[in-house]
Amino acid sequence: MRGKVAIVTGASRGIGKAVALRFAREGVKVVVAARSEVQPHEKLPGTIGETVADIEKLGGEAIAVRCDVTSEESVNAMVEATLAKWGRIDILVNNAAIDFPFPCVEMPLKRWEVVLKVNTTGPFLCSKAVIPSMRGQGGGSIVNIASNAGAERGSGTVGYSAVYAVSKAGLDRFTWALAAEEGKNNIAVNAVKPWGVVSTEGMRMWAKPEDQIGWKSPASMVTCVMFLAKQDANGVTGCVAFDDELVCWHGLEVEEG
Ligand SMILES: NC(=O)c1ccc[n+]([C@@H]2O[C@H](COP(=O)([O-])OP(=O)(O)OC[C@H]3O[C@@H](n4cnc5c(N)ncnc54)[C@H](OP(=O)(O)O)[C@@H]3O)[C@@H](O)[C@H]2O)c1
């Protein structure tokens, strides 16, 4: 992995930040891509600059690039900034996502549309923008961060909204389609989703402390993203799986902290 270049969307906090830090520890150069340059809300810590500072404290290399994954212009500018800095892109982690956990009858159309734009159109735009470089280099790896919400039937207002479930079901389907399209170009495309709830800034903002019992750290997600980031189309591709499944199937060791 040393010397490779990875873009991680939504790396200002949560799972994306944990993934960015692990990449840096493994010698990967990291593009920390998200919107927050200043803390957006008192209950929502994390900025792209703070993630880069934390990576630099570990002796790693990273750049903060403000990027809104719903904007093709912003995504293309982020990819251009990456190529200008390091001249290659080996790994893309489509991690950025949002939700507004309201029932359908209370969901404003604008919010429905923005969830689809961030969670499903964003991975499409980012993948579209990095694939030409990956093809030119002879391969690469795209890792989508999926959710159980995309597949389980008890969705709706139980913890997340219907549109979040729709957006993540679309991401699973996008993963399979893109893996089929890019196999001949040696680009692996996979998705991993957490079994259970990962305690992140975004999740904690919506939940009462008593409802957070049993939530887990991002460690197993980080382990699985590292494993999938190492793949090309000769290895694992077209896989949509839980973190716990990948850990078991491939004998991965989960390192906490
Ligand atoms: N935590 C869980 O239990 C859980 C369960 C299932 C799936 N997931 C998935 O895991 C991933 C990470 O979740 P998390 O819990 O770590 O979330 P989080 O703490 O809410 O972080 C979400 C990240 O996405 C970024 N983001 C949001 N809108 C964006 C946009 N338009 N453009 C660029 N970046 C944007 C945010 O940064 P800015 O606000 O700075 O832009 C932030 O860095 C998501 O795909 C989520 O669906 C999480």
The ligand as an ORCA input file, in Angstrom:
! r2SCAN-3c Opt
* xyz 0 1
  N     -22.302      4.672     11.566
  C     -23.034      3.606     11.241
  O     -23.495      2.841     12.109
  C     -23.322      3.290      9.810
  C     -24.182      2.232      9.510
  C     -24.412      1.904      8.175
  C     -23.770      2.600      7.179
  N     -22.959      3.654      7.500
  C     -22.327      4.379      6.409
  O     -20.987      4.676      6.749
  C     -20.598      5.913      6.139
  C     -20.035      6.869      7.177
  O     -20.996      7.046      8.194
  P     -20.656      7.840      9.536
  O     -21.520      7.275     10.574
  O     -19.199      7.909      9.721
  O     -21.213      9.299      9.144
  P     -20.913     10.773      9.727
  O     -20.208     10.710     11.025
  O     -22.224     11.469      9.643
  O     -19.945     11.372      8.619
  C     -20.442     11.581      7.320
  C     -19.364     12.227      6.479
  O     -19.925     12.518      5.181
  C     -19.548     13.847      4.826
  N     -20.509     14.431      3.895
  C     -21.844     14.608      4.073
  N     -22.384     15.222      2.996
  C     -21.346     15.424      2.123
  C     -21.271     16.008      0.836
  N     -22.341     16.532      0.207
  N     -20.051     16.053      0.207
  C     -18.937     15.547      0.844
  N     -18.968     14.966      2.054
  C     -20.172     14.929      2.689
  C     -19.464     14.579      6.164
  O     -18.575     15.666      6.075
  P     -18.992     17.208      5.925
  O     -20.205     17.421      6.754
  O     -17.748     17.868      6.406
  O     -19.214     17.381      4.449
  C     -18.843     13.516      7.059
  O     -17.443     13.539      6.947
  C     -21.836      6.435      5.432
  O     -21.813      6.026      4.077
  C     -22.969      5.738      6.155
  O     -24.136      5.619      5.357
  C     -22.721      4.009      8.792
*
